[in-house]
Every structure is written in C-alpha cells, then in structure tokens.
C-alpha cells in the first residue's frame, strides 16, 4: 500500500517540476521577445528621425551653398564651391565615424535575458 502512494507522490512532484520548468521557460521567452520588440521600435524610431533630419539638412545645405556662392564675385565662386565641398566631405566622414562608434558601443542585445539565464543556471547549480 505504501508503494503506490509513493509512486503517486513522485508523479505529482515530477508534474509540478515540469510545470515549473515550463513556466520558467515561458517567462524567459517573454523577456526575450520584449527586448526584441523594444530594440525594433527604438531602431525604427531612430531611422525615421534620421531620414527626416537628413532630408531637411540636405535642403538647408543646398540653399546655404547657393546663398554663400551668390555673395562672392564671379571669379571667386569656384574657390568658394571647392572650400564648401571639402567642408561637407569632412563633416560626412566625421558623421559616419561617429555613427559607427555609436553602433559599436550600443551594447549587447538581450543582455537582460542573458543575465536572467545566468542567474537561473547559478540557482540550479547550487546544492540545496
């Protein structure tokens, strides 16, 4: 009589363990999906703002160059255009380098999920 009760208790314990593991996996998966959604929205917002800003900047620069060139007399206009061209190329290179540095320093994706998984692994490894 004692043996069937023990088996039944063992099955209940195993079912509870499986339910706990499934719940843990579900929570971790939700965390990963949350982080991915946040990254996607942040990237989309940044790209949209950058595109609108670049259009406005390009239009402003074209008008500025036309204005500056019109201020100088005819023989000096090619020199003014050359100087402005060098300034724009330098600014573009600097901007690209800054963007590359920011992308490299953005941090690892899913860092919170990885930290949670490390914590889970440490908790499971501890003898109780």
Steps between C-alpha positions, in 0.01 A plus 500: 500500500790729572656446154205635289474809719871564454472460124205733492691757708797468269281558193343806661845636581622436145192671356555798727867515398408487133238771547757719677756447224243582233396815685864602535561447129184695418607797713848502347358482149269792575798699628695430181205598282448820700861598452484427128187714464663786687810481282291490183293804602806695607676427173195591290453828687866588462497423127185704442637800687835468323338485155284807564798686642718413203241626252470830688877530534559433130248765399649748744854433378405546135339835582796604715750418225296693244481797735873496582603465137276789400675726755837471327598658169505283187876420488508373861194274480690181400733546801201544735336188355821301549538609863136421577534161331800414720310609812202280410718200424682543833172530688365188326806294589482620861130413518556152361780435748279620787212279385729198478634567850148529638391174341800322647437646847126426500549196721406141452148411405296296743734578789219479758392161367854367513539627857176326604611174340836523678317556831274203431799279422674611820186431704466152351867422558484581873452195720198530726 
